[in-house]
């Protein structure tokens, strides 16, 4: 997956250093970094987003390719509503899990 680099950060100015053995040809260049915790949170959020998208795609496919029999549209519509409610419940559970994890992480970092 992702390789993490351990570094030191100054609590005053925010300077970050990650000492490495020098082979004598070093040049300093500006790099963009993100905190591992923030990266991990975004990866998890993307994973949940993909899961949610898959749930909603399945529902959209079912709606797009279902043709009720004559006189059965109300029953078919009710079944699709039931599936939509199930999908929304699953998405809400995922969101609640995310909120709980974020709250635990906030408590442990204080």
DSSP file (Angstrom, degrees, kcal/mol; ACC not computed):
  #  RESIDUE AA STRUCTURE BP1 BP2  ACC     N-H-->O    O-->H-N    N-H-->O    O-->H-N    TCO  KAPPA ALPHA  PHI   PSI    X-CA   Y-CA   Z-CA
    1    1 A X              0   0    0      0, 0.0     2,-0.4     0, 0.0     0, 0.0   0.000 360.0 360.0 360.0-118.5    0.0    0.0    0.0
    2    2 A X        -     0   0    0      0, 0.0     2,-0.5     0, 0.0     0, 0.0  -0.789 360.0-136.9-100.9 137.9    1.6    3.3    1.1
    3    3 A X        -     0   0    0     -2,-0.4     2,-0.3     2,-0.0     0, 0.0  -0.828  20.7-150.4 -93.0 127.7    5.1    3.6    2.4
    4    4 A X        -     0   0    0     -2,-0.5     2,-0.5    32,-0.0     0, 0.0  -0.759   1.7-150.5 -98.6 143.6    5.3    5.9    5.4
    5    5 A X        -     0   0    0     -2,-0.3     2,-0.4     2,-0.0    -2,-0.0  -0.957  14.2-135.8-112.2 126.7    8.4    7.9    6.3
    6    6 A X        +     0   0    0     -2,-0.5     2,-0.3    12,-0.0    -2,-0.0  -0.677  36.2 165.3 -82.1 133.8    9.0    8.7    9.9
    7    7 A X        -     0   0    0     -2,-0.4     2,-0.4    11,-0.1    11,-0.2  -0.904  35.4-115.1-142.6 167.9   10.1   12.3   10.5
    8    8 A X  E     -A   17   0A   0      9,-3.4     9,-2.7    -2,-0.3     2,-0.4  -0.898  24.8-162.1-107.6 137.2   10.5   14.9   13.2
    9    9 A X  E     -A   16   0A   0     -2,-0.4     2,-0.3     7,-0.2     7,-0.2  -0.979  20.3-124.4-121.8 132.2    8.3   18.0   13.3
   10   10 A X     >  -     0   0    0      5,-2.7     4,-1.0    -2,-0.4    -2,-0.0  -0.555  10.9-149.4 -71.1 129.5    9.1   21.2   15.3
   11   11 A X  T  4 S+     0   0    0     -2,-0.3    -1,-0.1     2,-0.1    -2,-0.0   0.615  93.9  48.0 -76.1 -10.2    6.3   22.1   17.6
   12   12 A X  T  4 S+     0   0    0      3,-0.1    -1,-0.1     0, 0.0    -2,-0.0   0.922 130.3   8.6 -90.4 -62.7    7.2   25.7   17.3
   13   13 A X  T  4 S-     0   0    0      2,-0.1    -2,-0.1     0, 0.0    -4,-0.0   0.639  93.0-120.0 -99.7 -15.8    7.7   26.5   13.6
   14   14 A X     <  +     0   0    0     -4,-1.0    -3,-0.1     1,-0.3     0, 0.0   0.443  52.1 161.5  91.7  -0.1    6.4   23.2   12.0
   15   15 A X        -     0   0    0     -6,-0.1    -5,-2.7     1,-0.1     2,-0.4  -0.254  26.0-149.8 -55.7 139.4    9.7   22.4   10.2
   16   16 A X  E     +A    9   0A   0     -7,-0.2     2,-0.4     2,-0.0    -7,-0.2  -0.955  16.6 179.5-118.4 132.8    9.8   18.7    9.2
   17   17 A X  E     -A    8   0A   0     -9,-2.7    -9,-3.4    -2,-0.4     2,-0.3  -0.991  15.0-178.7-131.2 140.8   13.1   16.7    9.0
   18   18 A X        -     0   0    0     -2,-0.4   -11,-0.1   -11,-0.2    -2,-0.0  -0.740  26.7-145.2-134.5  85.7   13.6   13.0    8.1
   19   19 A X        +     0   0    0     -2,-0.3     2,-0.3     1,-0.0    -2,-0.0  -0.220  23.0 177.1 -58.2 136.9   17.4   12.4    8.4
   20   20 A X        -     0   0    0      0, 0.0     2,-0.2     0, 0.0    -2,-0.0  -0.936  41.4 -86.3-133.6 156.1   18.7    9.9    5.8
   21   21 A X        -     0   0    0     -2,-0.3     2,-0.4     1,-0.1     0, 0.0  -0.480  48.1-133.8 -62.9 131.5   22.3    8.7    5.1
   22   22 A X        -     0   0    0     -2,-0.2    -1,-0.1     1,-0.1    -3,-0.0  -0.721  20.2-169.2 -92.1 135.7   23.9   11.2    2.7
   23   23 A X        -     0   0    0     -2,-0.4    -1,-0.1     0, 0.0    -2,-0.0   0.273  55.3-101.0-104.6   9.7   25.9   10.0   -0.3
   24   24 A X  S    S+     0   0    0      1,-0.0    -2,-0.1     0, 0.0     0, 0.0   0.479 105.5  85.5  92.1   3.9   27.3   13.4   -1.0
   25   25 A X        +     0   0    0      2,-0.0    -3,-0.0     0, 0.0     2,-0.0   0.013  57.9 149.9-122.6  27.8   25.0   14.6   -3.9
   26   26 A X        +     0   0    0      2,-0.0     2,-0.3     1,-0.0    -4,-0.0  -0.294  19.8 178.3 -69.0 144.4   22.1   16.0   -1.9
   27   27 A X        -     0   0    0      2,-0.0     2,-0.4    -2,-0.0    -2,-0.0  -0.983  27.0-127.0-139.1 136.1   19.9   18.8   -3.1
   28   28 A X        +     0   0    0     -2,-0.3     2,-0.3     2,-0.0    -2,-0.0  -0.709  32.3 176.3 -85.1 132.4   17.0   20.2   -1.1
   29   29 A X        -     0   0    0     -2,-0.4     2,-0.2     0, 0.0    -2,-0.0  -0.970  34.3-105.6-132.9 149.5   13.7   20.4   -3.0
   30   30 A X        -     0   0    0     -2,-0.3     2,-0.3     2,-0.0    -2,-0.0  -0.548  40.8-177.1 -74.4 137.0   10.3   21.4   -1.9
   31   31 A X        -     0   0    0     -2,-0.2     2,-0.5     2,-0.0     0, 0.0  -0.933  24.4-125.9-130.8 156.5    7.9   18.5   -1.4
   32   32 A X        -     0   0    0     -2,-0.3     2,-0.3     2,-0.0    -2,-0.0  -0.898  32.5-177.9-103.1 131.7    4.2   18.3   -0.5
   33   33 A X        -     0   0    0     -2,-0.5     2,-0.3     0, 0.0    -2,-0.0  -0.902  14.1-161.2-127.7 154.0    3.3   16.1    2.5
   34   34 A X        -     0   0    0     -2,-0.3     2,-0.2     3,-0.0    -2,-0.0  -0.955  34.0-100.0-128.6 154.0    0.2   15.0    4.3
   35   35 A X     >  -     0   0    0     -2,-0.3     4,-2.4     1,-0.1     5,-0.2  -0.493  28.7-126.6 -71.2 141.5   -0.2   13.6    7.7
   36   36 A X  H  > S+     0   0    0      1,-0.2     4,-3.0     2,-0.2     5,-0.2   0.877 109.3  54.6 -57.5 -40.7   -0.6    9.8    7.8
   37   37 A X  H  > S+     0   0    0      1,-0.2     4,-2.3     2,-0.2    -1,-0.2   0.920 109.7  46.5 -61.2 -43.8   -3.8   10.0    9.8
   38   38 A X  H  > S+     0   0    0      2,-0.2     4,-2.1     1,-0.2    -1,-0.2   0.909 113.3  49.6 -64.6 -41.2   -5.4   12.4    7.3
   39   39 A X  H  X S+     0   0    0     -4,-2.4     4,-2.5     2,-0.2    -2,-0.2   0.943 111.1  48.7 -61.1 -48.5   -4.3   10.2    4.4
   40   40 A X  H  X S+     0   0    0     -4,-3.0     4,-2.4     1,-0.2    -1,-0.2   0.886 110.0  52.3 -60.2 -40.2   -5.7    7.1    6.1
   41   41 A X  H  X S+     0   0    0     -4,-2.3     4,-2.4    -5,-0.2    -1,-0.2   0.904 110.9  47.4 -63.1 -41.1   -9.0    8.9    6.8
   42   42 A X  H  X S+     0   0    0     -4,-2.1     4,-2.5     2,-0.2    -2,-0.2   0.882 110.5  51.4 -69.0 -37.9   -9.3    9.9    3.1
   43   43 A X  H  X S+     0   0    0     -4,-2.5     4,-2.2     2,-0.2    -2,-0.2   0.932 112.8  46.1 -62.7 -44.8   -8.5    6.3    2.0
   44   44 A X  H  X S+     0   0    0     -4,-2.4     4,-2.4     2,-0.2    -2,-0.2   0.901 111.9  51.2 -63.9 -41.3  -11.2    5.0    4.3
   45   45 A X  H  X S+     0   0    0     -4,-2.4     4,-2.4     1,-0.2    -2,-0.2   0.906 110.0  49.6 -63.0 -41.8  -13.7    7.6    3.1
   46   46 A X  H  X S+     0   0    0     -4,-2.5     4,-2.4     2,-0.2    -1,-0.2   0.899 109.5  52.1 -63.6 -40.2  -13.0    6.8   -0.5
   47   47 A X  H  X S+     0   0    0     -4,-2.2     4,-2.1     2,-0.2    -2,-0.2   0.929 111.5  45.8 -61.4 -45.6  -13.5    3.1    0.2
   48   48 A X  H  X S+     0   0    0     -4,-2.4     4,-2.7     1,-0.2    -1,-0.2   0.884 110.8  54.1 -65.4 -37.0  -16.9    3.8    1.8
   49   49 A X  H  X S+     0   0    0     -4,-2.4     4,-2.5     1,-0.2    -2,-0.2   0.902 108.3  49.1 -62.3 -40.8  -17.8    6.1   -1.0
   50   50 A X  H  X S+     0   0    0     -4,-2.4     4,-2.2     2,-0.2    -1,-0.2   0.893 110.9  50.1 -65.3 -39.8  -17.1    3.3   -3.5
   51   51 A X  H  X S+     0   0    0     -4,-2.1     4,-2.0     2,-0.2    -2,-0.2   0.928 112.0  48.0 -63.0 -44.4  -19.2    0.8   -1.5
   52   52 A X  H  X S+     0   0    0     -4,-2.7     4,-2.4     1,-0.2    -2,-0.2   0.901 110.4  51.8 -62.5 -41.3  -22.0    3.4   -1.4
   53   53 A X  H  X S+     0   0    0     -4,-2.5     4,-2.7     1,-0.2    -1,-0.2   0.895 107.8  52.1 -62.8 -39.9  -21.7    3.9   -5.1
   54   54 A X  H  X S+     0   0    0     -4,-2.2     4,-2.1     2,-0.2    -1,-0.2   0.906 109.8  49.4 -63.1 -40.8  -21.9    0.2   -5.8
   55   55 A X  H  X S+     0   0    0     -4,-2.0     4,-1.8     1,-0.2    -2,-0.2   0.936 114.5  44.1 -62.3 -46.5  -25.1    0.0   -3.7
   56   56 A X  H  X S+     0   0    0     -4,-2.4     4,-2.5     1,-0.2    -2,-0.2   0.848 110.6  54.7 -70.0 -34.0  -26.7    2.9   -5.5
   57   57 A X  H  X S+     0   0    0     -4,-2.7     4,-2.9     2,-0.2    -1,-0.2   0.916 107.3  50.8 -63.2 -42.4  -25.6    1.6   -9.0
   58   58 A X  H  X S+     0   0    0     -4,-2.1     4,-2.3     1,-0.2    -2,-0.2   0.913 111.4  48.0 -61.7 -41.8  -27.2   -1.8   -8.3
   59   59 A X  H  X S+     0   0    0     -4,-1.8     4,-2.4     2,-0.2    -1,-0.2   0.918 112.1  48.9 -64.8 -42.9  -30.4    0.0   -7.3
   60   60 A X  H  X S+     0   0    0     -4,-2.5     4,-2.9     2,-0.2    -2,-0.2   0.902 110.8  50.8 -63.3 -41.4  -30.3    2.2  -10.5
   61   61 A X  H  X S+     0   0    0     -4,-2.9     4,-2.3     2,-0.2    -1,-0.2   0.919 110.1  49.7 -61.0 -43.4  -29.7   -0.9  -12.6
   62   62 A X  H  X S+     0   0    0     -4,-2.3     4,-0.6     1,-0.2    -2,-0.2   0.919 113.8  45.4 -62.3 -43.2  -32.6   -2.6  -11.1
   63   63 A X  H >< S+     0   0    0     -4,-2.4     3,-0.5     1,-0.2    -2,-0.2   0.909 114.4  48.6 -65.5 -42.3  -34.8    0.4  -11.7
   64   64 A X  H 3< S+     0   0    0     -4,-2.9    -2,-0.2     1,-0.2    -1,-0.2   0.849 119.4  35.2 -68.9 -35.1  -33.6    0.9  -15.3
   65   65 A X  H 3< S+     0   0    0     -4,-2.3     2,-0.6    -5,-0.2    -1,-0.2   0.264  91.8 101.0-109.7  12.3  -34.0   -2.7  -16.4
   66   66 A X    <<  -     0   0    0     -4,-0.6     2,-0.5    -3,-0.5    -4,-0.0  -0.867  44.5-176.5-100.0 125.5  -37.1   -3.8  -14.5
   67   67 A X        -     0   0    0     -2,-0.6    -3,-0.0     9,-0.0    -4,-0.0  -0.954  20.2-139.5-119.9 111.6  -40.4   -3.8  -16.5
   68   68 A X        -     0   0    0     -2,-0.5     5,-0.1     1,-0.1     3,-0.1  -0.313  23.0-107.3 -69.1 152.2  -43.4   -4.7  -14.4
   69   69 A X    >   -     0   0    0      1,-0.2     3,-2.5     3,-0.1     4,-0.2  -0.322  56.1 -69.5 -69.8 161.3  -46.1   -7.0  -15.9
   70   70 A X  T 3  S+     0   0    0      1,-0.3    -1,-0.2     2,-0.2     0, 0.0  -0.306 123.9   9.0 -57.0 127.3  -49.3   -5.5  -16.9
   71   71 A X  T 3  S+     0   0    0     -3,-0.1    -1,-0.3     1,-0.0     4,-0.2   0.487 109.8  90.9  81.5   3.3  -51.2   -4.4  -13.8
   72   72 A X    <>  +     0   0    0     -3,-2.5     4,-2.4     1,-0.1     5,-0.2   0.270  45.8 106.5-112.7   9.4  -48.2   -5.0  -11.5
   73   73 A X  H  > S+     0   0    0     -4,-0.2     4,-3.0     1,-0.2     5,-0.2   0.863  78.8  53.4 -61.9 -35.8  -46.5   -1.6  -11.5
   74   74 A X  H  > S+     0   0    0      2,-0.2     4,-2.4     1,-0.2    -1,-0.2   0.922 111.4  45.0 -65.6 -43.1  -47.7   -0.8   -8.0
   75   75 A X  H  > S+     0   0    0      2,-0.2     4,-2.1     1,-0.2    -2,-0.2   0.910 115.3  48.1 -65.3 -41.9  -46.2   -4.0   -6.5
   76   76 A X  H  X S+     0   0    0     -4,-2.4     4,-2.3     2,-0.2    -2,-0.2   0.916 111.4  50.1 -63.8 -44.2  -43.0   -3.5   -8.5
   77   77 A X  H  X S+     0   0    0     -4,-3.0     4,-2.3    -5,-0.2    -2,-0.2   0.906 109.9  51.1 -61.9 -42.1  -42.8    0.1   -7.4
   78   78 A X  H  X S+     0   0    0     -4,-2.4     4,-2.2     2,-0.2    -1,-0.2   0.892 109.3  50.4 -62.0 -40.6  -43.3   -0.9   -3.8
   79   79 A X  H  X S+     0   0    0     -4,-2.1     4,-2.2     2,-0.2    -2,-0.2   0.900 110.5  49.5 -65.3 -40.2  -40.5   -3.5   -4.1
   80   80 A X  H  X S+     0   0    0     -4,-2.3     4,-2.4     2,-0.2    -2,-0.2   0.887 109.6  51.7 -66.1 -37.8  -38.1   -0.9   -5.6
   81   81 A X  H  X S+     0   0    0     -4,-2.3     4,-2.7     2,-0.2    -2,-0.2   0.918 108.4  51.8 -62.5 -42.2  -39.0    1.5   -2.7
   82   82 A X  H  X S+     0   0    0     -4,-2.2     4,-2.1     1,-0.2    -2,-0.2   0.917 110.8  47.5 -61.0 -43.2  -38.2   -1.3   -0.2
   83   83 A X  H  X S+     0   0    0     -4,-2.2     4,-2.4     2,-0.2    -1,-0.2   0.891 111.1  51.7 -64.3 -39.5  -34.8   -1.9   -1.9
   84   84 A X  H  X S+     0   0    0     -4,-2.4     4,-2.6     2,-0.2    -2,-0.2   0.907 109.4  49.5 -64.7 -41.7  -34.1    1.9   -1.9
   85   85 A X  H  X S+     0   0    0     -4,-2.7     4,-2.2     2,-0.2    -1,-0.2   0.898 110.7  50.7 -63.0 -40.0  -34.9    2.1    1.8
   86   86 A X  H  X S+     0   0    0     -4,-2.1     4,-2.1     2,-0.2    -2,-0.2   0.910 111.4  48.1 -63.5 -42.1  -32.5   -0.9    2.5
   87   87 A X  H  X S+     0   0    0     -4,-2.4     4,-2.3     1,-0.2    -2,-0.2   0.917 111.5  49.4 -65.1 -43.6  -29.8    0.8    0.5
   88   88 A X  H  X S+     0   0    0     -4,-2.6     4,-2.3     1,-0.2    -1,-0.2   0.875 109.8  52.1 -64.7 -37.0  -30.3    4.1    2.3
   89   89 A X  H  X S+     0   0    0     -4,-2.2     4,-2.4     2,-0.2    -1,-0.2   0.912 109.1  49.9 -63.8 -42.6  -30.1    2.3    5.7
   90   90 A X  H  X S+     0   0    0     -4,-2.1     4,-2.0     1,-0.2    -2,-0.2   0.911 111.7  48.2 -63.2 -42.0  -26.9    0.6    4.7
   91   91 A X  H  X S+     0   0    0     -4,-2.3     4,-2.0     1,-0.2    -1,-0.2   0.889 110.7  51.1 -65.5 -39.0  -25.4    4.0    3.7
   92   92 A X  H  X S+     0   0    0     -4,-2.3     4,-2.4     2,-0.2    -2,-0.2   0.890 108.3  52.0 -65.9 -38.9  -26.6    5.6    7.0
   93   93 A X  H  X S+     0   0    0     -4,-2.4     4,-2.4     2,-0.2    -1,-0.2   0.911 108.8  50.8 -62.6 -41.7  -25.0    2.7    9.0
   94   94 A X  H  X S+     0   0    0     -4,-2.0     4,-2.1     1,-0.2    -2,-0.2   0.907 110.9  48.7 -61.4 -41.2  -21.7    3.3    7.1
   95   95 A X  H  X S+     0   0    0     -4,-2.0     4,-2.3     2,-0.2    -2,-0.2   0.893 110.5  50.5 -66.4 -40.3  -21.9    7.1    7.9
   96   96 A X  H  X S+     0   0    0     -4,-2.4     4,-2.3     2,-0.2    -2,-0.2   0.896 109.6  50.9 -64.7 -39.7  -22.6    6.3   11.6
   97   97 A X  H  X S+     0   0    0     -4,-2.4     4,-2.3     2,-0.2    -2,-0.2   0.914 109.8  50.5 -62.7 -42.7  -19.6    4.0   11.7
   98   98 A X  H  X S+     0   0    0     -4,-2.1     4,-2.3     1,-0.2    -2,-0.2   0.919 110.5  49.0 -61.5 -44.6  -17.4    6.7   10.2
   99   99 A X  H  X S+     0   0    0     -4,-2.3     4,-2.2     1,-0.2    -1,-0.2   0.895 110.8  50.2 -63.4 -40.5  -18.6    9.3   12.8
  100  100 A X  H  X S+     0   0    0     -4,-2.3     4,-2.3     2,-0.2    -1,-0.2   0.908 111.0  48.6 -65.5 -41.9  -18.0    6.9   15.7
  101  101 A X  H  X S+     0   0    0     -4,-2.3     4,-2.4     1,-0.2    -2,-0.2   0.908 111.3  50.2 -64.0 -41.4  -14.4    6.1   14.4
  102  102 A X  H  X S+     0   0    0     -4,-2.3     4,-2.2     2,-0.2    -2,-0.2   0.898 110.1  50.3 -64.3 -39.8  -13.7    9.8   14.0
  103  103 A X  H  X S+     0   0    0     -4,-2.2     4,-2.2     2,-0.2    -2,-0.2   0.909 111.2  48.6 -64.9 -42.1  -15.0   10.6   17.6
  104  104 A X  H  X S+     0   0    0     -4,-2.3     4,-2.2     1,-0.2    -2,-0.2   0.903 111.4  50.0 -63.7 -40.9  -12.8    7.8   19.0
  105  105 A X  H  X S+     0   0    0     -4,-2.4     4,-1.4     1,-0.2    -2,-0.2   0.892 110.5  50.0 -65.4 -38.9   -9.8    9.1   17.1
  106  106 A X  H  X S+     0   0    0     -4,-2.2     4,-0.5     1,-0.2    -1,-0.2   0.895 111.3  48.8 -65.7 -40.0  -10.4   12.6   18.4
  107  107 A X  H >< S+     0   0    0     -4,-2.2     3,-0.7     1,-0.2    -2,-0.2   0.889 111.7  48.8 -66.9 -39.1  -10.7   11.4   22.0
  108  108 A X  H 3< S+     0   0    0     -4,-2.2    -1,-0.2     1,-0.2    -2,-0.2   0.748 108.0  54.2 -75.4 -21.7   -7.5    9.4   21.8
  109  109 A X  H 3<        0   0    0     -4,-1.4    -1,-0.2     1,-0.2    -2,-0.2   0.565 360.0 360.0 -87.7  -7.4   -5.5   12.2   20.3
  110  110 A X    <<        0   0    0     -3,-0.7    -1,-0.2    -4,-0.5    -2,-0.2   0.461 360.0 360.0 -90.1 360.0   -6.4   14.7   23.1
